[in-house]
Amino acid sequence: MKNGAFERLTSIVAAILAAAFVFSAEPAWAKAGSVAAGFLKIGHGARGAAMADAQSALVDDVTSAYWNPAGLSQMRFQELSLMYHDLVQDVNYQQALYGFGTQNKGGFAFGLNMLDYGTIAGYNAGGTPSGSVTAKSTLLSGSWGRQISDKSPLAIGASLKYLQSNLAGYKAAVPMIDLGLQTALNDTRVRGLRLALTVRNLGQSVKYDKEGSPLPQQLDFGAAFSALGGNLNVAIDGIQDRESGSYFTTGLEYHVFQILSLRVGYSGLSDFVGNGLTYGMGLRFTSWNLDYAFVPFGDLGNTQRISVGIRFGHALKMRAADEQVDASYRLAQRQLALGQGVAAYSTLNDLLLIAPWHKPSVELKAKIEKDFEEMAVSKNKAKMESEISETFTNAKAAFDRDELVEAKKGFETILMLQPEHVGSKVYLERIQNRYASLAHESFKQGMSFYAAGDYDKAKLAFEKTLTIDPNHADAKAQLAKTNEIIKDSSRRKQELELLAGAGDAYKAGLEMFQKNNLEGALAKFQEVQLLIPEYEEVGRYLELTKTTLAGVLFEQAQVNQENGNLEEAVAKLKRASQLAPADVRVATGLKVAERDLQIKNAQESVELYKKGLEQFLGGSTDKAEQIWKKSLELDPNNEEAQKAISKIQE
């Protein structure tokens, strides 16, 4: 829809709402008991019920279809909302809503509501019981909401509804419409304030026989304010009701740990049975939420409502950049309000990487830094250490789960606030080594696919390698070559033919590499490199085979060390060191193994010296000399063995 037409539609909706407001002032609206289908005033979802129905300006999900269809403009996912609750006696009410967002046409929702009055005692015109009768009502709805433009926060919406009712065999059907406006105020002095206007149930009277009763029309002006970084929501609605007149409702919602929501509300409705208080709670997770509400009805009993919301599918539209920045900033505010200063600092760091111009974030980050500096030299130092310790524990747990990005983020945040934190430095080094290991494994997998001629999989593996390590030169070169071969499959065959006599050895090496016969592949690649030293690809396979074989030897040496076979461990580590001299693990492992072997040999040398001494004292000089020579082979620095041999030779 073009902007001009859309603005005209907005003007029409606003005019209808204004007319409804004027009409709402008529005395007829205040006549108690003068409406039909009163159940249409029961909102959708336990969240709204817990907040005394103060929702018009607050809603931004599929339940907007009832409270204010303009709120559907904010939907980004597919959503399903279900609610079932018993009202009083045998009356039960079931509600279902399904909605989804679109790229440019707004959000849509479709609903089904069913009210069952159960069995009702029937009477004839003379007041004599005439058996029992049943009564049921069904409501179908289709809703839409959209922001009028990307530059304006104003959104409009409409719900078309169709009611079918059966009361003791008398049937009635009537269409109706809801209209809504919703906007957010972006002025920094009132940031977080939202306003809304909704008119509900506009339509003709409901007629079961000859006489009709009007629909329960409502005009709802709402305001909502978010504070504490979105942790606290306050909403108030002023309602003009055809049946009950004018009244206010208000609700509070507080989020705890971003999962649990606590809610309370108060309704000023004069004929509200009970004390007007409502309350409830909600649990919200990534893809679903569960909400509960308790609504007292005085002598009629209490009603409890439970609703479930499910979000699924991928986001069909990305939020505007400034909206995402504001959302991240509010998250940091929430974290800081909850005493999570380190987490807030981390959130702000991420935000300022993409929006360094965002002044509120710069100021909040500076404030946190100043607070931590003051904590370090004040009585609040224990609090700072506690936050650092908690962040370190969470980052370490992420590292243990192999969630390296999350772990790295945590350790880096700690070092920004406490540069000398040794534990974070150690873990960052481990993460760097882990990244190097992942890049090596991915590159090796790509080369294996390449050797097998599976170039599509090889390409994916090389791309993964470069995602982990963008500076991996061999992966860049091999990816470029793979892309060339994918474009021209004959290129690889021609290339191998140009190797002349080295071609067979190279093919054999590739097969051995693919089958993990590293020793055989190493020999073949070395043979090819001697024949054609300028062929870069074989050089990459040769280096990869060396580092892979060095890794295998390192792991085998560790097993040897655990089993006490230090001689074999040292031999394998020396070979691994020759193959991969830059491998820090191998170099460190070799030093440790050689040290342990030296200690072991020294101990065995002492024991052999003692055995040789026993032979010498028993008169077996030759045997003693042989044993002492073995002792010196194990430890040339064994002075006692040296002296003993010198004495015999004299």
C-alpha positions as CSV (number, residue, x, y, z in Angstrom):
1,M,0.0,0.0,0.0
2,K,1.4,3.4,-0.9
3,N,2.1,5.9,1.8
4,G,-0.6,8.4,0.7
5,A,-3.3,5.7,0.7
6,F,-2.1,4.3,4.0
7,E,-2.2,7.7,5.7
8,R,-5.7,8.2,4.4
9,L,-6.7,4.8,6.0
10,T,-5.0,5.9,9.2
11,S,-7.1,9.1,9.2
12,I,-10.3,7.1,8.7
13,V,-9.5,4.8,11.6
14,A,-8.7,7.8,13.8
15,A,-12.0,9.4,12.8
16,I,-13.9,6.3,13.7
17,L,-12.3,6.1,17.0
18,A,-13.0,9.7,17.7
19,A,-16.7,9.2,16.8
20,A,-16.8,6.2,19.0
21,F,-15.4,8.3,21.9
22,V,-18.2,10.9,21.4
23,F,-20.8,8.2,21.1
24,S,-19.5,6.6,24.3
25,A,-20.6,9.6,26.3
26,E,-24.3,8.9,25.6
27,P,-26.3,7.9,28.8
28,A,-27.5,4.7,27.2
29,W,-24.0,3.3,27.6
30,A,-24.4,3.3,31.3
31,K,-27.5,1.2,31.6
32,A,-26.7,-1.9,33.6
33,G,-27.8,-5.2,32.1
34,S,-28.6,-3.7,28.7
35,V,-26.1,-5.7,26.6
36,A,-25.8,-9.2,25.1
37,A,-22.8,-11.5,24.8
38,G,-21.1,-10.1,27.9
39,F,-18.4,-12.7,27.6
40,L,-16.8,-10.6,24.8
41,K,-15.4,-8.5,27.6
42,I,-13.3,-11.4,28.9
43,G,-9.7,-10.8,27.6
44,H,-7.4,-13.3,26.1
45,G,-4.5,-14.6,28.1
46,A,-3.8,-14.9,31.8
47,R,-1.2,-12.1,31.7
48,G,-3.9,-9.5,31.0
49,A,-6.3,-11.0,33.6
50,A,-3.6,-10.8,36.3
51,M,-3.1,-7.1,35.5
52,A,-6.8,-6.3,35.7
53,D,-7.1,-6.1,31.9
54,A,-4.8,-3.0,31.7
55,Q,-3.3,-4.1,28.4
56,S,-4.2,-1.8,25.5
57,A,-0.9,0.0,25.4
58,L,1.3,-2.9,26.6
59,V,0.6,-5.8,24.3
60,D,2.9,-6.7,21.4
61,D,2.2,-10.3,20.8
62,V,-0.7,-12.4,19.3
63,T,-3.0,-11.5,22.2
64,S,-3.1,-8.0,20.7
65,A,-5.9,-9.4,18.6
66,Y,-8.2,-9.0,21.6
67,W,-6.7,-6.1,23.6
68,N,-5.6,-3.8,20.7
69,P,-5.0,-5.1,17.2
70,A,-2.5,-2.4,16.5
71,G,-0.1,-4.3,18.7
72,L,0.1,-7.1,16.1
73,S,2.4,-4.7,14.1
74,Q,5.3,-5.7,16.5
75,M,5.0,-9.5,15.9
76,R,8.2,-11.1,14.5
77,F,7.5,-14.8,14.9
78,Q,4.6,-17.2,14.5
79,E,2.7,-17.5,17.7
80,L,0.0,-19.7,19.2
81,S,-1.9,-18.8,22.4
82,L,-4.3,-21.1,24.2
83,M,-6.4,-20.4,27.3
84,Y,-9.0,-22.5,29.1
85,H,-10.7,-21.4,32.3
86,D,-13.8,-22.2,34.4
87,L,-15.8,-19.2,35.2
88,V,-18.6,-19.8,37.7
89,Q,-20.7,-22.9,38.2
90,D,-20.6,-25.0,35.0
91,V,-19.6,-22.2,32.7
92,N,-16.3,-22.6,30.9
93,Y,-14.5,-20.5,28.2
94,Q,-11.9,-21.7,25.7
95,Q,-9.8,-19.3,23.6
96,A,-7.2,-19.9,20.8
97,L,-5.2,-17.4,18.8
98,Y,-2.7,-18.0,16.0
99,G,-0.7,-15.1,14.5
100,F,2.3,-14.3,12.4
101,G,4.3,-11.3,11.2
102,T,5.2,-10.4,7.6
103,Q,8.0,-8.3,6.1
104,N,6.0,-5.3,4.9
105,K,2.3,-6.0,5.5
106,G,2.1,-6.1,9.2
107,G,1.0,-8.8,11.6
108,F,-2.1,-11.1,11.2
109,A,-4.0,-13.2,13.7
110,F,-6.9,-15.6,13.6
111,G,-9.0,-16.6,16.6
112,L,-11.6,-19.1,17.9
113,N,-13.5,-18.5,21.2
114,M,-16.0,-21.0,22.5
115,L,-18.2,-20.4,25.6
116,D,-20.3,-23.2,27.1
117,Y,-22.9,-22.3,29.7
118,G,-23.5,-26.0,30.6
119,T,-27.0,-27.1,31.5
120,I,-29.4,-24.4,32.6
121,A,-32.8,-25.0,34.3
122,G,-35.6,-23.9,31.9
123,Y,-39.0,-22.3,32.8
124,N,-42.1,-21.6,30.7
125,A,-43.9,-18.3,30.6
126,G,-45.9,-19.2,33.8
127,G,-42.7,-19.9,35.7
128,T,-43.1,-23.6,35.7
129,P,-39.9,-25.7,35.3
130,S,-39.7,-27.1,31.8
131,G,-36.6,-29.2,31.9
132,S,-33.1,-28.1,31.2
133,V,-31.7,-26.2,28.3
134,T,-28.2,-25.5,26.9
135,A,-26.5,-22.3,25.7
136,K,-23.3,-22.0,23.7
137,S,-21.6,-19.2,21.8
138,T,-18.8,-19.2,19.3
139,L,-16.7,-16.3,18.1
140,L,-14.5,-16.3,15.0
141,S,-12.0,-13.5,14.4
142,G,-9.4,-12.2,11.9
143,S,-7.1,-9.4,13.0
144,W,-4.4,-7.2,11.4
145,G,-2.1,-4.5,12.7
146,R,0.7,-2.5,11.0
147,Q,3.0,0.4,11.7
148,I,2.0,3.3,9.4
149,S,5.7,3.8,8.2
150,D,9.2,2.9,9.2
151,K,9.7,6.5,10.4
152,S,6.7,6.7,12.6
153,P,6.0,4.7,15.8
154,L,2.2,4.9,15.2
155,A,0.5,1.6,14.4
156,I,-3.1,0.9,13.5
157,G,-5.1,-2.3,13.6
158,A,-8.5,-3.9,13.1
159,S,-10.2,-7.1,14.1
160,L,-13.2,-8.5,12.2
161,K,-15.3,-10.8,14.4
162,Y,-18.3,-13.0,13.8
163,L,-20.5,-14.2,16.7
164,Q,-22.8,-17.2,16.6
165,S,-24.9,-17.8,19.7
166,N,-27.5,-20.5,20.6
167,L,-29.6,-19.9,23.7
168,A,-32.1,-22.6,24.4
169,G,-32.7,-23.1,20.7
170,Y,-32.9,-19.4,19.9
171,K,-30.0,-18.6,17.5
172,A,-28.4,-15.3,16.7
173,A,-25.4,-14.2,14.6
174,V,-23.8,-10.8,14.3
175,P,-20.6,-9.4,12.8
176,M,-18.5,-6.7,14.6
177,I,-15.3,-4.9,14.4
178,D,-12.5,-3.7,16.8
179,L,-10.2,-0.8,15.9
180,G,-7.0,0.3,17.6
181,L,-4.1,2.8,17.6
182,Q,-0.9,2.3,19.5
183,T,2.3,4.5,19.6
184,A,5.5,4.8,21.5
185,L,6.9,8.2,22.6
186,N,10.6,8.5,21.6
187,D,11.4,11.7,23.4
188,T,14.2,11.0,25.8
189,R,12.3,12.6,28.7
190,V,9.4,10.1,28.3
191,R,11.3,7.2,26.7
192,G,9.5,3.9,27.6
193,L,6.0,5.5,27.5
194,R,3.4,4.0,25.2
195,L,-0.1,5.2,24.4
196,A,-3.1,3.4,22.9
197,L,-6.7,3.9,21.9
198,T,-9.0,0.9,21.3
199,V,-12.7,0.6,20.5
200,R,-14.2,-2.9,20.8
201,N,-17.3,-4.7,19.6
202,L,-18.7,-2.1,17.1
203,G,-21.7,-3.7,15.5
204,Q,-25.5,-4.2,15.4
205,S,-27.6,-5.5,18.2
206,V,-27.8,-9.2,18.9
207,K,-31.4,-10.6,18.2
208,Y,-32.5,-14.0,19.4
209,D,-36.2,-13.4,18.6
210,K,-37.7,-10.0,17.8
211,E,-36.0,-7.9,20.4
212,G,-32.4,-7.1,20.3
213,S,-29.7,-6.2,22.8
214,P,-26.6,-4.1,22.0
215,L,-23.1,-5.5,22.0
216,P,-20.8,-4.8,25.0
217,Q,-19.0,-1.9,23.3
218,Q,-16.0,-0.5,25.0
219,L,-13.7,2.5,24.4
220,D,-10.3,1.9,26.0
221,F,-7.6,4.6,26.4
222,G,-4.4,3.1,27.6
223,A,-0.9,4.1,28.7
224,A,2.0,1.9,29.7
225,F,5.5,2.8,31.0
226,S,8.6,0.6,31.2
227,A,11.2,1.3,33.8
228,L,14.3,-0.4,35.2
229,G,15.5,-1.4,31.8
230,G,12.2,-3.0,31.0
231,N,12.1,-5.0,34.3
232,L,9.1,-3.1,35.5
233,N,6.0,-2.4,33.4
234,V,3.2,-0.2,34.7
235,A,-0.1,0.1,32.7
236,I,-3.3,2.0,33.2
237,D,-6.4,1.9,31.1
238,G,-9.4,4.3,31.2
239,I,-12.5,2.4,29.9
240,Q,-15.9,3.7,28.8
241,D,-18.2,0.7,28.9
242,R,-21.7,0.7,27.4
243,E,-22.9,-1.5,30.2
244,S,-20.9,-0.4,33.2
245,G,-20.0,3.2,32.5
246,S,-16.5,4.7,33.1
247,Y,-13.8,3.1,35.2
248,F,-10.0,2.7,35.4
249,T,-7.9,-0.4,35.6
250,T,-4.2,-0.6,36.5
251,G,-1.6,-3.3,36.5
252,L,2.0,-3.9,37.5
253,E,4.5,-6.4,36.1
254,Y,8.0,-7.1,37.4
255,H,10.4,-9.5,35.6
256,V,12.8,-11.5,37.8
257,F,15.9,-13.0,36.1
258,Q,14.2,-12.5,32.7
259,I,12.3,-15.8,33.2
260,L,9.8,-15.2,36.0
261,S,7.2,-12.4,35.9
262,L,5.1,-11.3,38.9
263,R,1.9,-9.4,38.3
264,V,-0.8,-7.6,40.2
265,G,-3.7,-5.4,39.1
266,Y,-6.7,-3.4,40.4
267,S,-10.0,-2.8,38.6
268,G,-12.1,0.2,39.6
269,L,-15.2,-1.3,37.9
270,S,-18.1,-0.5,40.2
271,D,-19.9,-3.8,39.6
272,F,-16.7,-5.9,39.9
273,V,-17.6,-8.6,42.4
274,G,-14.9,-8.9,45.0
275,N,-12.3,-6.4,46.1
276,G,-11.0,-5.5,42.6
277,L,-7.6,-7.0,43.1
278,T,-6.1,-9.5,40.7
279,Y,-2.7,-11.1,40.6
280,G,-0.7,-13.8,38.9
281,M,2.7,-14.8,37.5
282,G,4.3,-16.0,34.3
283,L,7.2,-18.1,33.1
284,R,8.8,-17.1,29.8
285,F,11.4,-19.1,27.8
286,T,12.9,-18.7,24.4
287,S,10.0,-20.4,22.5
288,W,7.1,-20.6,24.9
289,N,5.5,-19.0,28.0
290,L,3.1,-20.1,30.7
291,D,0.9,-17.6,32.5
292,Y,-1.4,-17.9,35.5
293,A,-4.0,-15.4,36.9
294,F,-6.2,-15.5,40.0
295,V,-9.3,-13.3,39.8
296,P,-11.5,-13.2,42.9
297,F,-15.3,-12.9,42.4
298,G,-16.4,-12.5,46.1
299,D,-19.4,-14.8,47.0
300,L,-19.4,-16.3,43.5
301,G,-16.1,-17.9,44.1
302,N,-12.7,-17.4,42.5
303,T,-11.6,-18.0,39.0
304,Q,-8.2,-19.2,37.9
305,R,-6.9,-18.8,34.4
306,I,-4.0,-20.5,32.7
307,S,-2.7,-19.7,29.3
308,V,0.1,-21.1,27.2
309,G,1.9,-19.2,24.4
310,I,4.2,-20.8,21.8
311,R,6.6,-19.1,19.4
312,F,8.0,-20.9,16.5
313,G,9.6,-20.5,13.1
314,H,12.3,-18.0,12.2
315,A,11.9,-14.2,12.6
316,L,10.4,-13.0,9.4
317,K,11.7,-9.5,9.8
318,M,14.6,-7.9,11.5
319,R,14.0,-5.1,13.9
320,A,15.2,-1.7,12.8
321,A,18.8,-1.0,13.9
322,D,17.9,1.7,16.4
323,E,15.3,-0.6,17.9
324,Q,17.8,-3.3,18.4
325,V,20.3,-0.9,19.9
326,D,17.6,0.3,22.3
327,A,16.7,-3.3,23.2
328,S,20.3,-4.1,24.0
329,Y,20.7,-0.9,26.1
330,R,17.5,-1.7,28.1
331,L,18.9,-5.2,28.7
332,A,22.1,-3.6,30.1
333,Q,19.9,-1.4,32.3
334,R,18.0,-4.4,33.6
335,Q,21.1,-6.3,34.4
336,L,22.6,-3.3,36.3
337,A,19.3,-2.9,38.2
338,L,19.5,-6.5,39.3
339,G,23.1,-6.0,40.6
340,Q,24.7,-7.7,37.6
341,G,27.3,-5.0,36.8
342,V,29.7,-7.3,35.0
343,A,26.9,-8.7,32.8
344,A,25.7,-5.2,32.0
345,Y,29.3,-4.2,31.1
346,S,29.6,-7.1,28.7
347,T,26.3,-6.3,27.0
348,L,27.4,-2.7,26.6
349,N,30.7,-3.8,25.1
350,D,28.8,-5.9,22.5
351,L,26.5,-3.0,21.8
352,L,29.2,-0.4,21.3
353,L,31.0,-2.6,18.8
354,I,28.1,-2.1,16.4
355,A,26.9,1.3,17.6
356,P,29.8,3.3,19.0
357,W,27.8,6.5,18.5
358,H,25.2,5.5,21.1
359,K,25.8,8.1,23.8
360,P,23.6,6.5,26.6
361,S,25.6,3.3,26.3
362,V,28.9,5.1,26.4
363,E,27.8,7.0,29.5
364,L,26.5,3.8,31.2
365,K,29.7,1.9,30.5
366,A,31.8,4.8,31.9
367,K,29.6,4.8,35.0
368,I,30.1,1.0,35.5
369,E,33.9,1.4,35.1
370,K,33.9,4.2,37.7
371,D,31.7,2.2,40.1
372,F,34.1,-0.7,39.9
373,E,37.1,1.5,40.5
374,E,35.5,2.9,43.6
375,M,34.5,-0.5,44.7
376,A,38.1,-1.7,44.5
377,V,39.1,0.8,47.3
378,S,35.9,0.8,49.3
379,K,34.0,-1.4,51.6
380,N,32.1,-2.6,48.6
381,K,35.2,-4.5,47.3
382,A,33.6,-7.8,48.4
383,K,30.6,-7.1,46.2
384,M,32.9,-6.4,43.2
385,E,34.9,-9.6,43.8
386,S,31.6,-11.5,44.1
387,E,30.4,-10.3,40.7
388,I,33.8,-11.0,39.1
389,S,33.8,-14.5,40.7
390,E,30.2,-15.2,39.5
391,T,31.1,-14.1,35.9
392,F,34.3,-16.2,36.0
393,T,32.3,-19.3,37.2
394,N,29.7,-18.8,34.4
395,A,32.5,-18.3,31.8
396,K,34.3,-21.5,33.0
397,A,31.0,-23.4,32.8
398,A,30.6,-22.3,29.2
399,F,34.1,-23.4,28.5
400,D,33.4,-26.8,30.0
401,R,30.3,-27.0,27.7
402,D,32.6,-26.1,24.8
403,E,30.6,-22.9,24.3
404,L,33.8,-21.0,23.4
405,V,32.2,-17.7,22.2
406,E,30.3,-17.3,25.4
407,A,33.3,-18.3,27.5
408,K,35.6,-15.9,25.7
409,K,33.2,-13.0,26.1
410,G,33.0,-13.6,29.9
411,F,36.8,-13.8,30.4
412,E,37.5,-10.8,28.2
413,T,34.9,-8.8,30.2
414,I,36.6,-9.6,33.4
415,L,40.0,-8.6,32.1
416,M,38.5,-5.2,31.0
417,L,37.5,-4.5,34.6
418,Q,40.3,-6.4,36.3
419,P,43.3,-6.6,33.9
420,E,45.4,-8.7,36.3
421,H,42.9,-11.6,36.7
422,V,45.1,-14.6,36.2
423,G,42.4,-17.2,35.8
424,S,40.8,-15.3,32.9
425,K,44.2,-15.0,31.2
426,V,44.8,-18.8,31.5
427,Y,41.4,-19.7,30.1
428,L,41.7,-17.2,27.2
429,E,45.0,-19.0,26.3
430,R,43.2,-22.3,26.4
431,I,40.4,-21.0,24.3
432,Q,42.9,-19.8,21.7
433,N,44.5,-23.2,21.7
434,R,41.1,-24.8,21.3
435,Y,40.3,-22.5,18.4
436,A,43.6,-23.5,16.7
437,S,42.7,-27.2,17.3
438,L,39.2,-26.8,15.8
439,A,40.7,-24.9,12.8
440,H,43.2,-27.7,12.3
441,E,40.6,-30.5,12.5
442,S,38.3,-28.6,10.1
443,F,41.1,-28.0,7.6
444,K,42.2,-31.7,7.9
445,Q,38.6,-32.8,7.1
446,G,38.5,-30.5,4.1
447,M,41.8,-31.9,2.8
448,S,40.4,-35.4,3.3
449,F,37.3,-34.5,1.3
450,Y,39.5,-32.9,-1.3
451,A,41.7,-36.0,-1.6
452,A,38.5,-38.1,-2.1
453,G,37.3,-35.8,-4.9
454,D,34.3,-34.6,-2.8
455,Y,34.9,-30.9,-3.6
456,D,31.5,-29.6,-2.4
457,K,32.1,-30.9,1.1
458,A,35.7,-29.8,1.0
459,K,34.6,-26.3,0.2
460,L,32.3,-26.3,3.3
461,A,35.1,-27.5,5.5
462,F,37.5,-24.9,4.3
463,E,34.9,-22.2,4.8
464,K,34.3,-23.4,8.3
465,T,38.1,-23.3,8.9
466,L,38.2,-19.7,7.8
467,T,35.2,-18.9,10.1
468,I,37.2,-20.1,13.0
469,D,40.5,-18.6,11.9
470,P,40.1,-16.0,9.1
471,N,43.9,-15.8,8.8
472,H,44.4,-19.5,7.9
473,A,46.5,-19.1,4.7
474,D,46.4,-22.7,3.7
475,A,42.6,-22.9,4.0
476,K,42.3,-19.7,1.9
477,A,44.6,-21.1,-0.9
478,Q,42.9,-24.5,-0.9
479,L,39.4,-23.0,-0.9
480,A,40.3,-20.9,-3.9
481,K,41.6,-24.0,-5.7
482,T,38.5,-26.0,-4.7
483,N,36.2,-23.3,-6.2
484,E,38.2,-23.4,-9.4
485,I,37.8,-27.1,-9.7
486,I,34.0,-26.9,-8.9
487,K,33.7,-24.5,-11.8
488,D,35.8,-26.7,-14.1
489,S,35.9,-30.4,-13.2
490,S,38.4,-31.2,-15.9
491,R,41.0,-29.0,-14.3
492,R,41.9,-31.5,-11.5
493,K,42.5,-34.3,-14.0
494,Q,44.8,-32.1,-16.1
495,E,46.7,-31.0,-13.1
496,L,47.5,-34.5,-12.0
497,E,48.6,-35.4,-15.5
498,L,51.1,-32.6,-15.4
499,L,52.8,-34.3,-12.4
500,A,54.3,-36.8,-14.8
501,G,56.2,-39.5,-12.9
502,A,55.2,-38.1,-9.5
503,G,51.5,-38.5,-10.3
504,D,51.1,-42.1,-9.2
505,A,53.0,-41.5,-5.9
506,Y,50.8,-38.4,-5.2
507,K,47.6,-40.3,-5.9
508,A,48.8,-43.1,-3.6
509,G,49.6,-40.5,-0.9
510,L,46.2,-39.0,-1.2
511,E,44.5,-42.4,-0.8
512,M,46.7,-43.2,2.3
513,F,45.9,-39.8,3.8
514,Q,42.2,-40.4,3.3
515,K,42.5,-43.8,5.0
516,N,44.4,-42.2,7.9
517,N,47.6,-44.2,7.0
518,L,49.7,-41.2,8.0
519,E,53.2,-42.9,7.9
520,G,52.6,-44.1,4.4
521,A,51.2,-40.8,3.2
522,L,54.1,-39.0,4.7
523,A,56.6,-41.1,2.7
524,K,54.7,-40.6,-0.5
525,F,54.3,-36.8,-0.1
526,Q,58.0,-36.5,0.7
527,E,58.8,-38.4,-2.5
528,V,56.6,-36.1,-4.6
529,Q,58.1,-33.0,-3.0
530,L,61.6,-34.2,-3.9
531,L,60.5,-34.6,-7.5
532,I,58.4,-31.5,-7.8
533,P,59.4,-29.0,-5.0
534,E,57.4,-26.1,-6.5
535,Y,54.0,-28.0,-6.3
536,E,52.3,-26.1,-3.4
537,E,49.5,-28.5,-2.8
538,V,51.7,-31.4,-1.9
539,G,53.5,-29.1,0.5
540,R,50.2,-28.4,2.3
541,Y,49.4,-32.1,2.4
542,L,52.9,-32.8,3.7
543,E,52.7,-30.2,6.5
544,L,49.2,-31.4,7.4
545,T,50.3,-35.0,7.6
546,K,53.3,-34.0,9.8
547,T,51.1,-32.0,12.2
548,T,48.4,-34.7,12.3
549,L,51.0,-37.5,12.8
550,A,52.6,-35.4,15.5
551,G,49.3,-35.1,17.3
552,V,48.7,-38.9,17.1
553,L,52.2,-39.5,18.5
554,F,51.5,-37.0,21.3
555,E,48.3,-38.8,22.3
556,Q,50.0,-42.2,22.2
557,A,52.9,-40.8,24.3
558,Q,50.4,-39.6,26.9
559,V,49.0,-43.1,27.2
560,N,52.6,-44.5,27.5
561,Q,53.3,-42.0,30.3
562,E,50.1,-43.0,32.2
563,N,51.2,-46.7,31.9
564,G,54.8,-45.8,33.1
565,N,56.4,-46.6,29.8
566,L,58.5,-43.4,29.8
567,E,61.2,-44.6,27.3
568,E,58.6,-45.1,24.6
569,A,56.8,-41.9,25.5
570,V,60.1,-39.9,25.1
571,A,60.9,-41.6,21.8
572,K,57.4,-40.8,20.3
573,L,57.6,-37.2,21.6
574,K,61.0,-36.7,20.0
575,R,59.6,-37.9,16.7
576,A,56.6,-35.6,17.1
577,S,58.9,-32.7,17.9
578,Q,60.8,-33.3,14.7
579,L,57.5,-33.4,12.7
580,A,56.0,-30.4,14.3
581,P,58.7,-28.3,16.0
582,A,56.3,-25.3,16.6
583,D,53.8,-27.4,18.5
584,V,53.9,-26.1,22.1
585,R,52.0,-29.1,23.4
586,V,54.6,-31.5,22.0
587,A,57.6,-29.4,23.2
588,T,56.2,-29.1,26.7
589,G,55.2,-32.8,26.8
590,L,58.7,-33.8,25.8
591,K,60.3,-31.7,28.5
592,V,58.0,-33.3,31.1
593,A,58.5,-36.8,29.8
594,E,62.3,-36.4,29.7
595,R,62.3,-35.0,33.3
596,D,60.2,-37.9,34.5
597,L,62.4,-40.4,32.7
598,Q,65.5,-38.9,34.2
599,I,64.1,-39.2,37.7
600,K,63.0,-42.8,37.0
601,N,66.5,-43.7,35.6
602,A,68.2,-42.0,38.6
603,Q,66.1,-44.1,41.0
604,E,66.8,-47.3,39.1
605,S,70.5,-46.4,38.9
606,V,70.6,-46.2,42.7
607,E,68.9,-49.6,43.0
608,L,71.4,-51.2,40.5
609,Y,74.3,-49.7,42.5
610,K,73.0,-51.4,45.6
611,K,72.6,-54.8,43.8
612,G,76.2,-54.4,42.4
613,L,77.4,-53.7,45.9
614,E,75.8,-56.9,47.2
615,Q,77.6,-58.9,44.4
616,F,80.9,-57.2,45.2
617,L,80.6,-58.0,48.9
618,G,79.7,-61.6,48.0
619,G,82.9,-61.9,46.0
620,S,81.4,-61.7,42.5
621,T,83.5,-58.8,41.2
622,D,82.7,-59.3,37.5
623,K,79.0,-59.3,38.1
624,A,79.3,-56.3,40.3
625,E,81.1,-54.4,37.5
626,Q,78.5,-55.3,34.9
627,I,75.7,-54.1,37.2
628,W,77.4,-50.8,38.0
629,K,78.0,-50.1,34.3
630,K,74.3,-50.6,33.7
631,S,73.7,-48.2,36.6
632,L,75.9,-45.6,34.9
633,E,74.1,-46.1,31.6
634,L,70.9,-45.1,33.3
635,D,72.4,-42.2,35.2
636,P,75.9,-41.1,34.2
637,N,76.0,-38.8,37.2
638,N,75.7,-41.5,39.8
639,E,78.9,-40.8,41.7
640,E,78.7,-43.9,43.9
641,A,78.7,-46.2,40.8
642,Q,81.5,-44.2,39.2
643,K,83.7,-44.6,42.4
644,A,82.9,-48.3,42.6
645,I,84.0,-49.1,39.0
646,S,87.1,-47.0,39.5
647,K,88.0,-49.0,42.6
648,I,87.6,-52.3,40.8
649,Q,89.6,-51.2,37.8
650,E,92.5,-50.1,40.1
